[in-house]
Amino acid sequence: MKRRSMLSWSDFGKAAPELAAAARRLLVGADGVAIGFLATMGERAPHLSPVCPVFSGVDLYVVAPERRPKARDLRERASFVLHAFLAANDEEFQIGGRAQEVLAAAERAQVQADIRFASFGREDPIFRLGIERALWVSWERVGKPDTRAVQKRWRAP
């Protein structure tokens, strides 16, 4: 099976600007802090964790405390799905792809400088999220008998 290419957050924004705008709107709160749910696959079961993704430079990152399942899952399998909280009228957004641990000191320092809250240790693993696919769902005629989902999907070339 041929693996799809992964895009940085910036390249995703260029390839699918409407979806990237919806993602940022749904992920980032009024305080400027992004919040979502990160799904990873463990050895025997999936894991779902609340996370605060970090927009830094051209990429999107997550920080995972060293001893938590998400750090182990991302190191061992790399696959993830990041889902925004449901918005008004159940609007939803998710991206999926593969994560890569950031080891370079300069990149780690930049991500840490862009974190808008103090809840992570300086040594906690940081993962860059490579985006392979996205799904944005909104609803038409909410609350009426003919309510229907409008789905917009995107896949990396």
LOMAR-258356 format. One record per residue: residue number from 1; residue in one letter; z, x, y of N, C-alpha, C in turn. Coordinates in steps of 0.001 Angstrom, whole numbers, plus 500000, padded with zeros to 6 digits. Example, Ala and Ser with C-alpha at 12.3 -4.5 7.8 and 13.67 -1.06 7.14 Angstrom:
BEGIN
+-----+---------+--------+--------+--------+--------+--------+--------+--------+--------+--------+
! num ! residuo !   n.pz !   n.px !   n.py !  ca.pz !  ca.px !  ca.py !   c.pz !   c.px !   c.py !
+-----+---------+--------+--------+--------+--------+--------+--------+--------+--------+--------+
!   1 !       A ! 507800 ! 513190 ! 494310 ! 507800 ! 512300 ! 495500 ! 507800 ! 513200 ! 496700 !
!   2 !       S ! 507080 ! 512850 ! 497750 ! 507140 ! 513670 ! 498940 ! 507870 ! 512900 ! 500030 !
+-----+---------+--------+--------+--------+--------+--------+--------+--------+--------+--------+
This chain:
BEGIN
+-----+---------+--------+--------+--------+--------+--------+--------+--------+--------+--------+
! num ! residuo !   n.pz !   n.px !   n.py !  ca.pz !  ca.px !  ca.py !   c.pz !   c.px !   c.py !
+-----+---------+--------+--------+--------+--------+--------+--------+--------+--------+--------+
!   1 !       M ! 500000 ! 500835 ! 498840 ! 500000 ! 500000 ! 500000 ! 500000 ! 500893 ! 501240 !
!   2 !       K ! 499087 ! 500643 ! 502163 ! 498974 ! 501423 ! 503383 ! 500044 ! 500985 ! 504380 !
!   3 !       R ! 500760 ! 501958 ! 504919 ! 501812 ! 501673 ! 505898 ! 501177 ! 501483 ! 507275 !
!   4 !       R ! 501646 ! 500492 ! 507998 ! 501178 ! 500243 ! 509357 ! 501730 ! 501316 ! 510286 !
!   5 !       S ! 501052 ! 501520 ! 511394 ! 501577 ! 502444 ! 512392 ! 502758 ! 501786 ! 513094 !
!   6 !       M ! 503637 ! 502624 ! 513628 ! 504788 ! 502130 ! 514381 ! 504584 ! 502505 ! 515831 !
!   7 !       L ! 504961 ! 501610 ! 516703 ! 504803 ! 501847 ! 518124 ! 506153 ! 502009 ! 518806 !
!   8 !       S ! 506160 ! 502784 ! 519876 ! 507340 ! 502870 ! 520726 ! 507478 ! 501531 ! 521452 !
!   9 !       W ! 508612 ! 501322 ! 522111 ! 508789 ! 500098 ! 522886 ! 507712 ! 500004 ! 523962 !
!  10 !       S ! 507449 ! 501096 ! 524634 ! 506453 ! 501113 ! 525704 ! 505055 ! 500766 ! 525182 !
!  11 !       D ! 504679 ! 501352 ! 524047 ! 503355 ! 501061 ! 523472 ! 503268 ! 499619 ! 522991 !
!  12 !       F ! 504375 ! 499093 ! 522445 ! 504418 ! 497684 ! 522070 ! 504193 ! 496819 ! 523312 !
!  13 !       G ! 504856 ! 497179 ! 524423 ! 504692 ! 496434 ! 525670 ! 503255 ! 496437 ! 526169 !
!  14 !       K ! 502544 ! 497529 ! 525979 ! 501138 ! 497612 ! 526379 ! 500255 ! 496802 ! 525434 !
!  15 !       A ! 500577 ! 496820 ! 524150 ! 499766 ! 496117 ! 523150 ! 500009 ! 494610 ! 523162 !
!  16 !       A ! 501232 ! 494200 ! 523468 ! 501598 ! 492773 ! 523428 ! 502527 ! 492468 ! 524591 !
!  17 !       P ! 502019 ! 492506 ! 525832 ! 502898 ! 492364 ! 527001 ! 503665 ! 491049 ! 527069 !
!  18 !       E ! 503048 ! 489951 ! 526645 ! 503735 ! 488657 ! 526693 ! 504922 ! 488644 ! 525729 !
!  19 !       L ! 504729 ! 489194 ! 524538 ! 505818 ! 489241 ! 523562 ! 506916 ! 490201 ! 524005 !
!  20 !       A ! 506537 ! 491347 ! 524560 ! 507538 ! 492320 ! 525019 ! 508368 ! 491732 ! 526152 !
!  21 !       A ! 507737 ! 490996 ! 527057 ! 508478 ! 490355 ! 528158 ! 509458 ! 489316 ! 527612 !
!  22 !       A ! 509023 ! 488526 ! 526634 ! 509912 ! 487532 ! 526022 ! 511069 ! 488231 ! 525314 !
!  23 !       A ! 510783 ! 489311 ! 524618 ! 511833 ! 490044 ! 523904 ! 512887 ! 490559 ! 524858 !
!  24 !       R ! 512442 ! 491189 ! 525911 ! 513409 ! 491749 ! 526867 ! 514229 ! 490643 ! 527515 !
!  25 !       R ! 513584 ! 489545 ! 527874 ! 514288 ! 488404 ! 528478 ! 515335 ! 487836 ! 527530 !
!  26 !       L ! 515002 ! 487772 ! 526232 ! 515923 ! 487181 ! 525259 ! 517000 ! 488160 ! 524792 !
!  27 !       L ! 516712 ! 489452 ! 524822 ! 517691 ! 490439 ! 524378 ! 518695 ! 490818 ! 525465 !
!  28 !       V ! 518243 ! 490932 ! 526708 ! 519085 ! 491481 ! 527768 ! 519781 ! 490365 ! 528542 !
!  29 !       G ! 521107 ! 490447 ! 528605 ! 521892 ! 489445 ! 529316 ! 521925 ! 489697 ! 530812 !
!  30 !       A ! 522551 ! 488803 ! 531530 ! 522655 ! 488901 ! 532983 ! 523381 ! 490175 ! 533418 !
!  31 !       D ! 524248 ! 490713 ! 532556 ! 524975 ! 491940 ! 532875 ! 524167 ! 493199 ! 532588 !
!  32 !       G ! 522924 ! 493027 ! 532101 ! 522062 ! 494169 ! 531808 ! 522250 ! 494750 ! 530423 !
!  33 !       V ! 523179 ! 494212 ! 529652 ! 523432 ! 494709 ! 528295 ! 522616 ! 493890 ! 527300 !
!  34 !       A ! 521892 ! 494585 ! 526435 ! 521116 ! 493915 ! 525390 ! 522023 ! 493646 ! 524190 !
!  35 !       I ! 521836 ! 492482 ! 523579 ! 522617 ! 492102 ! 522399 ! 521688 ! 491395 ! 521424 !
!  36 !       G ! 521842 ! 491712 ! 520150 ! 521057 ! 491046 ! 519116 ! 521713 ! 491247 ! 517772 !
!  37 !       F ! 520995 ! 490871 ! 516729 ! 521454 ! 491078 ! 515357 ! 520477 ! 492013 ! 514668 !
!  38 !       L ! 521006 ! 493023 ! 513996 ! 520194 ! 493976 ! 513260 ! 520362 ! 493712 ! 511770 !
!  39 !       A ! 519256 ! 493438 ! 511114 ! 519268 ! 493255 ! 509663 ! 518728 ! 494524 ! 509015 !
!  40 !       T ! 519457 ! 495004 ! 508018 ! 519041 ! 496166 ! 507241 ! 519204 ! 495829 ! 505771 !
!  41 !       M ! 518602 ! 496641 ! 504924 ! 518713 ! 496417 ! 503484 ! 519583 ! 497493 ! 502875 !
!  42 !       G ! 520681 ! 497070 ! 502276 ! 521571 ! 497992 ! 501595 ! 521090 ! 498252 ! 500179 !
!  43 !       E ! 521913 ! 498962 ! 499431 ! 521552 ! 499292 ! 498054 ! 521448 ! 498044 ! 497187 !
!  44 !       R ! 522371 ! 497100 ! 497391 ! 522375 ! 495896 ! 496556 ! 522223 ! 494607 ! 497338 !
!  45 !       A ! 522383 ! 494663 ! 498650 ! 522348 ! 493431 ! 499430 ! 521948 ! 493734 ! 500875 !
!  46 !       P ! 521429 ! 492733 ! 501561 ! 521120 ! 492934 ! 502979 ! 522401 ! 492941 ! 503809 !
!  47 !       H ! 522304 ! 493568 ! 504977 ! 523413 ! 493586 ! 505930 ! 522913 ! 493035 ! 507255 !
!  48 !       L ! 523755 ! 492290 ! 507942 ! 523440 ! 491751 ! 509259 ! 524589 ! 492116 ! 510182 !
!  49 !       S ! 524263 ! 492776 ! 511292 ! 525297 ! 493244 ! 512210 ! 524911 ! 492952 ! 513645 !
!  50 !       P ! 525878 ! 492562 ! 514480 ! 525583 ! 492471 ! 515908 ! 525419 ! 493894 ! 516441 !
!  51 !       V ! 524466 ! 494087 ! 517338 ! 524212 ! 495397 ! 517934 ! 523885 ! 495232 ! 519416 !
!  52 !       C ! 523993 ! 496323 ! 520122 ! 523585 ! 496378 ! 521535 ! 522453 ! 497387 ! 521633 !
!  53 !       P ! 521201 ! 496929 ! 521479 ! 520071 ! 497856 ! 521576 ! 520049 ! 498510 ! 522949 !
!  54 !       V ! 519525 ! 499716 ! 523003 ! 519481 ! 500485 ! 524246 ! 518017 ! 500766 ! 524588 !
!  55 !       F ! 517580 ! 500295 ! 525755 ! 516257 ! 500629 ! 526268 ! 516409 ! 501959 ! 527007 !
!  56 !       S ! 515716 ! 502989 ! 526547 ! 515828 ! 504313 ! 527151 ! 514464 ! 504982 ! 527124 !
!  57 !       G ! 513980 ! 505380 ! 528296 ! 512659 ! 505990 ! 528364 ! 511611 ! 505022 ! 527845 !
!  58 !       V ! 510769 ! 505486 ! 526932 ! 509700 ! 504646 ! 526380 ! 510108 ! 503956 ! 525090 !
!  59 !       D ! 511340 ! 504164 ! 524650 ! 511748 ! 503670 ! 523335 ! 512926 ! 502714 ! 523390 !
!  60 !       L ! 513164 ! 502101 ! 522239 ! 514294 ! 501203 ! 522011 ! 515129 ! 501828 ! 520903 !
!  61 !       Y ! 516450 ! 501838 ! 521092 ! 517361 ! 502515 ! 520172 ! 518504 ! 501600 ! 519773 !
!  62 !       V ! 519147 ! 501950 ! 518660 ! 520449 ! 501388 ! 518326 ! 521365 ! 502546 ! 517965 !
!  63 !       V ! 522629 ! 502360 ! 518302 ! 523663 ! 503325 ! 517944 ! 524471 ! 502675 ! 516827 !
!  64 !       A ! 524746 ! 503447 ! 515788 ! 525468 ! 502908 ! 514632 ! 526679 ! 503792 ! 514341 !
!  65 !       P ! 527866 ! 503234 ! 514385 ! 529027 ! 504046 ! 514019 ! 528819 ! 504693 ! 512644 !
!  66 !       E ! 529216 ! 505934 ! 512531 ! 528923 ! 506769 ! 511357 ! 529256 ! 506115 ! 510022 !
!  67 !       R ! 530380 ! 505462 ! 509917 ! 530831 ! 504959 ! 508610 ! 530488 ! 503495 ! 508362 !
!  68 !       R ! 529579 ! 502945 ! 509128 ! 529195 ! 501541 ! 508950 ! 527943 ! 501442 ! 508075 !
!  69 !       P ! 527790 ! 500313 ! 507358 ! 526624 ! 500166 ! 506478 ! 525283 ! 500328 ! 507185 !
!  70 !       K ! 525174 ! 499902 ! 508455 ! 523865 ! 499992 ! 509105 ! 523414 ! 501435 ! 509271 !
!  71 !       A ! 524323 ! 502364 ! 509539 ! 523936 ! 503777 ! 509647 ! 523407 ! 504278 ! 508305 !
!  72 !       R ! 524107 ! 503982 ! 507245 ! 523670 ! 504392 ! 505907 ! 522335 ! 503740 ! 505544 !
!  73 !       D ! 522208 ! 502432 ! 505808 ! 520966 ! 501715 ! 505485 ! 519785 ! 502304 ! 506244 !
!  74 !       L ! 519959 ! 502560 ! 507546 ! 518847 ! 503080 ! 508343 ! 518468 ! 504490 ! 507912 !
!  75 !       R ! 519437 ! 505289 ! 507504 ! 519122 ! 506635 ! 507007 ! 518396 ! 506580 ! 505669 !
!  76 !       E ! 518851 ! 505711 ! 504780 ! 518311 ! 505684 ! 503417 ! 517022 ! 504892 ! 503277 !
!  77 !       R ! 516879 ! 503797 ! 504018 ! 515716 ! 502927 ! 503845 ! 514894 ! 502759 ! 505110 !
!  78 !       A ! 515505 ! 502940 ! 506244 ! 514867 ! 502914 ! 507569 ! 514384 ! 501533 ! 508028 !
!  79 !       S ! 514125 ! 500612 ! 507140 ! 513596 ! 499302 ! 507533 ! 514645 ! 498484 ! 508284 !
!  80 !       F ! 514179 ! 497749 ! 509288 ! 515079 ! 496910 ! 510062 ! 514335 ! 495684 ! 510577 !
!  81 !       V ! 515098 ! 494666 ! 510935 ! 514635 ! 493554 ! 511751 ! 515705 ! 493372 ! 512819 !
!  82 !       L ! 515270 ! 493320 ! 514086 ! 516163 ! 493071 ! 515208 ! 515849 ! 491693 ! 515739 !
!  83 !       H ! 516864 ! 490825 ! 515762 ! 516679 ! 489431 ! 516173 ! 517532 ! 489153 ! 517395 !
!  84 !       A ! 516932 ! 488598 ! 518434 ! 517675 ! 488198 ! 519636 ! 518502 ! 486956 ! 519324 !
!  85 !       F ! 519551 ! 486739 ! 520111 ! 520294 ! 485490 ! 520000 ! 519357 ! 484335 ! 520312 !
!  86 !       L ! 519632 ! 483180 ! 519736 ! 518836 ! 481999 ! 520066 ! 519053 ! 481643 ! 521526 !
!  87 !       A ! 517958 ! 481279 ! 522177 ! 518023 ! 480902 ! 523591 ! 517970 ! 479382 ! 523707 !
!  88 !       A ! 517829 ! 478894 ! 524927 ! 517705 ! 477452 ! 525153 ! 516574 ! 476895 ! 524303 !
!  89 !       N ! 516776 ! 475704 ! 523796 ! 515784 ! 475023 ! 522945 ! 515406 ! 475837 ! 521718 !
!  90 !       D ! 516339 ! 476646 ! 521227 ! 516176 ! 477439 ! 520007 ! 515033 ! 478449 ! 520059 !
!  91 !       E ! 514659 ! 478878 ! 521257 ! 513645 ! 479934 ! 521377 ! 514191 ! 481182 ! 520689 !
!  92 !       E ! 513341 ! 481870 ! 519945 ! 513804 ! 483046 ! 519216 ! 512777 ! 484155 ! 519260 !
!  93 !       F ! 513260 ! 485368 ! 519010 ! 512390 ! 486528 ! 518994 ! 512936 ! 487549 ! 518003 !
!  94 !       Q ! 512026 ! 488207 ! 517283 ! 512432 ! 489286 ! 516408 ! 511350 ! 490348 ! 516345 !
!  95 !       I ! 511786 ! 491588 ! 516182 ! 510875 ! 492691 ! 515909 ! 511326 ! 493351 ! 514625 !
!  96 !       G ! 510392 ! 493955 ! 513944 ! 510712 ! 494665 ! 512719 ! 509940 ! 495965 ! 512657 !
!  97 !       G ! 510455 ! 496883 ! 511878 ! 509772 ! 498161 ! 511717 ! 510634 ! 499132 ! 510961 !
!  98 !       R ! 510537 ! 500384 ! 511402 ! 511271 ! 501452 ! 510744 ! 512010 ! 502266 ! 511792 !
!  99 !       A ! 513222 ! 502658 ! 511450 ! 514063 ! 503431 ! 512358 ! 514030 ! 504906 ! 511961 !
! 100 !       Q ! 514179 ! 505745 ! 512970 ! 514254 ! 507184 ! 512727 ! 515471 ! 507729 ! 513469 !
! 101 !       E ! 516291 ! 508472 ! 512762 ! 517479 ! 509035 ! 513404 ! 517082 ! 510080 ! 514440 !
! 102 !       V ! 517749 ! 510035 ! 515569 ! 517490 ! 510982 ! 516662 ! 518461 ! 512148 ! 516517 !
! 103 !       L ! 517906 ! 513345 ! 516354 ! 518733 ! 514536 ! 516203 ! 518641 ! 515470 ! 517403 !
! 104 !       A ! 517577 ! 515381 ! 518174 ! 517387 ! 516271 ! 519320 ! 518449 ! 516004 ! 520385 !
! 105 !       A ! 519115 ! 517060 ! 520817 ! 520221 ! 516925 ! 521766 ! 519789 ! 516277 ! 523078 !
! 106 !       A ! 518629 ! 516645 ! 523596 ! 518179 ! 516097 ! 524888 ! 517921 ! 514598 ! 524790 !
! 107 !       E ! 517286 ! 514163 ! 523705 ! 517010 ! 512730 ! 523538 ! 518314 ! 511959 ! 523335 !
! 108 !       R ! 519231 ! 512511 ! 522551 ! 520528 ! 511865 ! 522335 ! 521268 ! 511724 ! 523662 !
! 109 !       A ! 521253 ! 512767 ! 524476 ! 521950 ! 512739 ! 525768 ! 521344 ! 511676 ! 526685 !
! 110 !       Q ! 520013 ! 511533 ! 526669 ! 519374 ! 510538 ! 527524 ! 519754 ! 509125 ! 527084 !
! 111 !       V ! 519745 ! 508884 ! 525776 ! 520133 ! 507559 ! 525266 ! 521584 ! 507274 ! 525625 !
! 112 !       Q ! 522456 ! 508236 ! 525411 ! 523868 ! 508032 ! 525747 ! 524054 ! 507756 ! 527233 !
! 113 !       A ! 523263 ! 508401 ! 528080 ! 523356 ! 508166 ! 529522 ! 522892 ! 506758 ! 529891 !
! 114 !       D ! 522003 ! 506175 ! 529079 ! 521464 ! 504847 ! 529360 ! 522289 ! 503710 ! 528747 !
! 115 !       I ! 523321 ! 504039 ! 527978 ! 524192 ! 503004 ! 527407 ! 525030 ! 502426 ! 528536 !
! 116 !       R ! 525037 ! 501107 ! 528659 ! 525663 ! 500438 ! 529804 ! 527122 ! 500032 ! 529547 !
! 117 !       F ! 527731 ! 500573 ! 528503 ! 529115 ! 500245 ! 528185 ! 529676 ! 501398 ! 527369 !
! 118 !       A ! 530978 ! 501509 ! 527282 ! 531600 ! 502655 ! 526604 ! 532230 ! 502223 ! 525296 !
! 119 !       S ! 531413 ! 502045 ! 524266 ! 532021 ! 501654 ! 522987 ! 531541 ! 502525 ! 521828 !
! 120 !       F ! 530779 ! 503566 ! 522117 ! 530289 ! 504430 ! 521050 ! 530806 ! 505844 ! 521247 !
! 121 !       G ! 531035 ! 506543 ! 520122 ! 531429 ! 507941 ! 520180 ! 530214 ! 508826 ! 520412 !
! 122 !       R ! 530419 ! 509986 ! 521016 ! 529321 ! 510916 ! 521319 ! 528619 ! 511399 ! 520057 !
! 123 !       E ! 529296 ! 511370 ! 518930 ! 528703 ! 511869 ! 517688 ! 528090 ! 510772 ! 516818 !
! 124 !       D ! 528237 ! 509514 ! 517225 ! 527678 ! 508415 ! 516424 ! 526160 ! 508560 ! 516300 !
! 125 !       P ! 525619 ! 508215 ! 515147 ! 524166 ! 508302 ! 514955 ! 523406 ! 507363 ! 515897 !
! 126 !       I ! 522272 ! 507854 ! 516369 ! 521375 ! 507080 ! 517215 ! 520042 ! 506982 ! 516473 !
! 127 !       F ! 519476 ! 505771 ! 516452 ! 518209 ! 505550 ! 515760 ! 517170 ! 504992 ! 516726 !
! 128 !       R ! 515996 ! 505600 ! 516723 ! 514855 ! 505108 ! 517497 ! 514157 ! 504051 ! 516651 !
! 129 !       L ! 513861 ! 502895 ! 517257 ! 513232 ! 501798 ! 516526 ! 511720 ! 501840 ! 516716 !
! 130 !       G ! 511004 ! 502096 ! 515643 ! 509541 ! 502056 ! 515656 ! 509099 ! 500640 ! 515323 !
! 131 !       I ! 508280 ! 500054 ! 516169 ! 507946 ! 498635 ! 516031 ! 506634 ! 498459 ! 515278 !
! 132 !       E ! 506687 ! 497674 ! 514204 ! 505519 ! 497365 ! 513379 ! 505064 ! 495916 ! 513517 !
! 133 !       R ! 506008 ! 495023 ! 513859 ! 505658 ! 493596 ! 513912 ! 506625 ! 492865 ! 514834 !
! 134 !       A ! 506169 ! 491709 ! 515311 ! 507007 ! 490891 ! 516190 ! 506701 ! 489423 ! 515935 !
! 135 !       L ! 507699 ! 488587 ! 516183 ! 507553 ! 487141 ! 516060 ! 508317 ! 486493 ! 517209 !
! 136 !       W ! 507633 ! 485617 ! 517948 ! 508238 ! 484862 ! 519050 ! 508011 ! 483397 ! 518747 !
! 137 !       V ! 509068 ! 482617 ! 518723 ! 508976 ! 481187 ! 518415 ! 509568 ! 480401 ! 519580 !
! 138 !       S ! 508788 ! 479473 ! 520079 ! 509282 ! 478521 ! 521076 ! 508953 ! 477126 ! 520558 !
! 139 !       W ! 509464 ! 476130 ! 521239 ! 509305 ! 474757 ! 520746 ! 508690 ! 473874 ! 521815 !
! 140 !       E ! 507771 ! 473058 ! 521420 ! 507169 ! 472075 ! 522320 ! 507775 ! 470706 ! 522051 !
! 141 !       R ! 507934 ! 469930 ! 523110 ! 508424 ! 468551 ! 523033 ! 509790 ! 468479 ! 522335 !
! 142 !       V ! 510691 ! 469370 ! 522743 ! 512021 ! 469444 ! 522138 ! 512735 ! 468105 ! 522274 !
! 143 !       G ! 513316 ! 467652 ! 521171 ! 514079 ! 466412 ! 521154 ! 513248 ! 465158 ! 520975 !
! 144 !       K ! 511957 ! 465320 ! 520825 ! 511068 ! 464176 ! 520632 ! 510610 ! 464157 ! 519159 !
! 145 !       P ! 510140 ! 463017 ! 518671 ! 509737 ! 462942 ! 517258 ! 508653 ! 463944 ! 516859 !
! 146 !       D ! 507822 ! 464349 ! 517795 ! 506742 ! 465271 ! 517440 ! 507027 ! 466703 ! 517921 !
! 147 !       T ! 508316 ! 467090 ! 517906 ! 508689 ! 468471 ! 518230 ! 507971 ! 469410 ! 517265 !
! 148 !       R ! 507458 ! 470516 ! 517808 ! 506799 ! 471467 ! 516913 ! 507032 ! 472891 ! 517392 !
! 149 !       A ! 507051 ! 473792 ! 516433 ! 507227 ! 475215 ! 516733 ! 505887 ! 475822 ! 517136 !
! 150 !       V ! 505945 ! 476691 ! 518122 ! 504785 ! 477481 ! 518520 ! 505141 ! 478930 ! 518206 !
! 151 !       Q ! 504410 ! 479514 ! 517267 ! 504696 ! 480875 ! 516834 ! 503620 ! 481821 ! 517342 !
! 152 !       K ! 504078 ! 482946 ! 517863 ! 503160 ! 484018 ! 518248 ! 503581 ! 485243 ! 517457 !
! 153 !       R ! 502642 ! 485760 ! 516677 ! 502914 ! 486923 ! 515830 ! 502089 ! 488110 ! 516308 !
! 154 !       W ! 502628 ! 489280 ! 516066 ! 501917 ! 490509 ! 516394 ! 502198 ! 491523 ! 515304 !
! 155 !       R ! 501192 ! 492325 ! 514976 ! 501353 ! 493438 ! 514010 ! 500700 ! 494667 ! 514599 !
! 156 !       A ! 501320 ! 495799 ! 514373 ! 500744 ! 497070 ! 514816 ! 499445 ! 497307 ! 514060 !
! 157 !       P ! 498499 ! 497961 ! 514711 ! 497210 ! 498234 ! 514038 ! 497380 ! 499149 ! 512841 !
+-----+---------+--------+--------+--------+--------+--------+--------+--------+--------+--------+
